[in-house]
Structures are given as structure tokens and as C-alpha cells.
């Protein structure tokens, strides 16, 4: 049977630790005489993560090992989100949709939200645009209210690279993005009491 990407993470054990990293491509040069700095911000932004799994016996470990090998190094993709932020802090009522085509960059205007709600979304909440191979994970940077028409303007990171269609769905719970393994090498350890240790690093698939 063919393996179809993106894969979903095994859920039988949960994750012990997820170290998420937000990476911005920014060039900086500093004068050796005055220490004055010049900054140039490039468009490159991506998520990176290191994941540690809990110690486990072989029956559970082999499910994870098979998952990792199924990715065939960075070739395959999988869906990943922040495991402790599956639900939002904000209200997030209504049925949020992209309000207008051709939106890229670090602001997204949406509609279909519950009208006139203070802190409809709060800083730190996640949204997802797209699904499957088009999934992108974004973090909201500032609290935002909905207006009387149910419109909300979101400041988000990372910036939107490919404009979503007008009226495309905006996922506000269990948000995930598309990732791939950071290396073509996968390894795991087994100690003398037959307990497995598994960690892996990944980067956003762009």
C-alpha cells in the first residue's frame, strides 16, 4: 500500500517535549568603529522543532520508528501543531473565513466571526490556513476584537506566502502546519532494560 503524505503523528503515547523555534532571516552588519548596526529583513520565516518522546517499550516504540522511517528523511511530510495550545485563549466564535483574495504578508483580514466581541482572538493563539499539503501554521501576535460586521484583522507570524482564496476556511482549534524531517538520518536508542529513547528534529515544509 502506498504511503500518502502528509502523515499524521502517532497519538498512542503523546509527546514528552516539543521545542518550537521561530526563525527569521535577518541580515545585520555592525560597524567595528561605532557599533552602529544596519538591518535588512529578508522574507524568509519558518518554524523549526525538536521533539522528544517519552521512554517506551518496543510495542509503542516501533510505531514511532515506522512513522519516522515512512517519511524517508526530508522527502515526506507530516502535520504538527503546538500540543498544549490546541484550544484558543480568545473567544473565536462564529465561522471565520478569509475576507478578500490576494492577502499575503503579516496581516490577515477575516470575517464570519461573532460580532462585536472584545478579544475575539488573543496574542499567542494559533490559526491554520489550508489543509493537507497546503497547511500553514500561524501564531497571532496581538489581541484583536471583532467589529459589528464580524470582521477581524489579525497580526500573524509567519507571514502568508501564498494568498488563500476569498472565503477560505480559517481553522482556530487543533491548528497544524506542514513539516518535514530536518535530516535524512533517523536514530533511536535502546538501553539494557529494553526502554527506547526517540527524538527527532523537523522544519516547516515550504
C-alpha positions as a printed NumPy array, in Angstrom:
array([[  0.   ,   0.   ,   0.   ],
       [  1.374,   3.406,  -0.973],
       [  2.291,   5.917,   1.715],
       [  0.383,   9.163,   1.223],
       [  1.678,  12.434,   2.618],
       [  1.196,  14.326,   4.797],
       [  1.215,  11.8  ,   7.621],
       [ -0.356,  12.458,  10.988],
       [  1.643,  11.997,  14.18 ],
       [  1.02 ,   8.8  ,  16.148],
       [ -1.064,   9.574,  19.21 ],
       [ -0.684,   6.392,  21.261],
       [  1.992,   7.801,  23.584],
       [  1.804,  11.574,  23.339],
       [  4.886,  13.787,  23.209],
       [  7.186,  14.369,  26.18 ],
       [  8.686,  17.651,  24.999],
       [  8.329,  19.927,  21.972],
       [ 10.84 ,  22.724,  21.461],
       [  9.345,  25.13 ,  18.909],
       [ 11.551,  27.721,  17.237],
       [ 10.513,  30.714,  15.124],
       [ 13.228,  31.585,  12.617],
       [ 13.503,  34.955,  10.838],
       [ 16.071,  35.601,   8.121],
       [ 17.574,  38.948,   9.103],
       [ 20.962,  40.255,   7.977],
       [ 22.84 ,  42.51 ,  10.389],
       [ 26.135,  44.321,   9.945],
       [ 27.871,  46.207,  12.745],
       [ 30.482,  48.913,  12.327],
       [ 33.687,  47.903,  14.138],
       [ 34.29 ,  51.584,  14.923],
       [ 30.893,  52.954,  16.052],
       [ 28.949,  49.712,  16.631],
       [ 26.146,  51.239,  14.581],
       [ 24.013,  48.49 ,  13.103],
       [ 22.411,  48.108,   9.714],
       [ 19.491,  45.698,   9.483],
       [ 17.958,  44.086,   6.41 ],
       [ 14.948,  41.851,   6.912],
       [ 14.519,  39.165,   4.262],
       [ 11.235,  37.384,   3.602],
       [ 12.384,  34.022,   4.946],
       [ 10.451,  32.834,   8.018],
       [  9.808,  29.303,   9.151],
       [  9.003,  27.062,  12.095],
       [ 11.528,  24.568,  13.416],
       [ 11.04 ,  21.997,  16.174],
       [ 12.823,  19.345,  18.206],
       [ 10.581,  16.626,  19.596],
       [ 11.345,  14.2  ,  22.419],
       [  9.142,  11.184,  23.033],
       [  8.596,   9.577,  26.434],
       [ 10.601,   6.45 ,  27.308],
       [  8.685,   3.466,  25.932],
       [  8.785,  -0.261,  25.383],
       [  9.185,  -1.876,  21.987],
       [  5.491,  -2.217,  21.067],
       [  4.974,   1.528,  21.316],
       [  8.418,   2.473,  20.046],
       [  8.104,   0.531,  16.803],
       [  5.025,   2.564,  15.834],
       [  7.099,   5.741,  16.107],
       [ 10.126,   4.216,  14.399],
       [  7.943,   3.093,  11.497],
       [  6.391,   6.549,  11.277],
       [  9.807,   8.208,  11.073],
       [ 11.134,   5.731,   8.512],
       [  7.966,   6.186,   6.437],
       [  8.948,   9.824,   5.972],
       [ 12.126,   8.688,   4.153],
       [ 14.161,  11.531,   5.537],
       [ 13.1  ,  15.025,   4.447],
       [ 11.199,  13.598,   1.453],
       [  7.885,  13.028,   3.213],
       [  5.782,  15.477,   5.182],
       [  3.614,  15.38 ,   8.287],
       [  1.296,  17.673,  10.227],
       [  2.378,  19.214,  13.528],
       [  0.993,  21.82 ,  15.908],
       [  1.674,  23.099,  19.407],
       [  0.384,  20.237,  21.607],
       [ -0.627,  22.421,  24.565],
       [ -2.303,  25.144,  22.509],
       [ -4.938,  23.119,  20.672],
       [ -7.672,  25.389,  22.023],
       [ -7.528,  29.17 ,  21.944],
       [ -7.481,  31.714,  24.753],
       [ -9.766,  34.05 ,  22.815],
       [-13.459,  33.663,  22.074],
       [-13.055,  32.706,  18.404],
       [-16.802,  32.39 ,  17.896],
       [-18.502,  32.193,  14.538],
       [-17.214,  30.648,  11.324],
       [-14.083,  32.613,  10.396],
       [-13.311,  32.923,   6.695],
       [-10.689,  34.794,   4.696],
       [-12.124,  38.206,   3.814],
       [-10.781,  39.03 ,   0.368],
       [ -8.34 ,  37.403,  -2.018],
       [ -4.687,  38.331,  -2.617],
       [ -3.768,  38.637,   1.056],
       [ -0.102,  37.958,   1.778],
       [  2.276,  39.277,   4.417],
       [  1.885,  39.512,   8.16 ],
       [ -1.742,  40.739,   8.343],
       [ -4.865,  38.724,   7.573],
       [ -8.405,  40.131,   7.486],
       [-11.134,  37.606,   8.201],
       [-14.915,  37.737,   8.52 ],
       [-17.726,  35.444,   9.629],
       [-16.676,  35.924,  13.271],
       [-19.01 ,  36.593,  16.177],
       [-19.81 ,  40.299,  16.007],
       [-18.612,  42.961,  18.452],
       [-16.507,  40.679,  20.647],
       [-13.657,  42.111,  22.703],
       [-10.539,  39.95 ,  22.43 ],
       [-12.132,  37.709,  19.823],
       [ -8.596,  36.36 ,  19.495],
       [ -5.708,  36.744,  21.919],
       [ -1.968,  37.034,  21.414],
       [ -0.452,  33.564,  21.3  ],
       [ -3.441,  31.81 ,  19.741],
       [ -2.826,  29.795,  16.582],
       [ -4.661,  29.679,  13.276],
       [ -4.276,  27.337,  10.342],
       [ -4.716,  28.205,   6.7  ],
       [ -5.232,  25.485,   4.124],
       [ -5.345,  21.746,   4.745],
       [ -3.309,  18.691,   3.918],
       [ -0.289,  19.614,   1.814],
       [ -1.285,  23.291,   1.836],
       [ -1.499,  23.572,   5.652],
       [  0.309,  26.537,   7.223],
       [  0.521,  27.298,  10.938],
       [  0.422,  30.916,  12.134],
       [  0.636,  32.499,  15.576],
       [ -1.435,  35.575,  16.41 ],
       [  0.737,  38.407,  17.757],
       [ -1.809,  40.808,  19.253],
       [ -5.253,  40.679,  20.828],
       [ -7.906,  41.614,  18.271],
       [-11.6  ,  42.489,  18.563],
       [-14.324,  41.735,  16.04 ],
       [-16.329,  44.658,  14.703],
       [-20.1  ,  44.896,  14.321],
       [-19.862,  43.068,  10.984],
       [-17.833,  40.169,  12.39 ],
       [-14.591,  41.32 ,  10.741],
       [-11.239,  40.843,  12.498],
       [ -7.768,  41.976,  11.415],
       [ -5.039,  39.6  ,  12.584],
       [ -1.326,  40.284,  13.   ],
       [  0.333,  36.906,  12.476],
       [  3.678,  35.099,  12.219],
       [  4.976,  33.713,   9.92 ],
       [  3.847,  35.889,   7.056],
       [  1.471,  34.425,   4.493],
       [  3.487,  33.26 ,   1.488],
       [  0.657,  32.122,  -0.808],
       [ -2.579,  34.085,  -0.721],
       [ -5.562,  31.999,   0.385],
       [ -8.766,  32.24 ,  -1.619],
       [-11.542,  34.569,  -0.577],
       [-13.86 ,  32.794,   1.867],
       [-11.294,  30.054,   2.54 ],
       [-11.768,  28.477,   5.96 ],
       [ -9.611,  29.641,   8.874],
       [ -9.001,  26.855,  11.394],
       [ -8.884,  28.075,  15.001],
       [ -8.613,  24.844,  17.003],
       [ -6.136,  21.971,  16.652],
       [ -4.2  ,  24.127,  14.193],
       [ -1.303,  22.4  ,  12.424],
       [  1.278,  23.157,   9.782],
       [  3.219,  21.081,   7.278],
       [  6.641,  19.839,   8.417],
       [  9.417,  17.562,   7.22 ],
       [ 12.356,  15.936,   8.995],
       [ 15.43 ,  18.138,   9.242],
       [ 17.786,  15.277,   8.39 ],
       [ 17.953,  12.16 ,   6.285],
       [ 19.26 ,  10.243,   9.314],
       [ 16.889,   8.805,  11.906],
       [ 18.165,   7.085,  15.004],
       [ 16.828,   5.736,  18.269],
       [ 18.369,   4.276,  21.384],
       [ 17.619,   1.146,  23.412],
       [ 19.037,   0.611,  26.899],
       [ 19.702,  -2.601,  28.803],
       [ 16.193,  -2.661,  30.301],
       [ 14.682,  -2.51 ,  26.815],
       [ 13.414,   1.056,  27.015],
       [ 13.554,   3.093,  23.823],
       [ 14.554,   6.753,  23.534],
       [ 13.427,   8.62 ,  20.43 ],
       [ 13.964,  12.242,  19.438],
       [ 13.726,  13.962,  16.076],
       [ 14.104,  17.418,  14.58 ],
       [ 11.917,  18.92 ,  11.9  ],
       [ 11.417,  22.101,   9.891],
       [  8.433,  23.692,   8.249],
       [  7.889,  22.35 ,   4.732],
       [  7.844,  25.334,   2.358]])
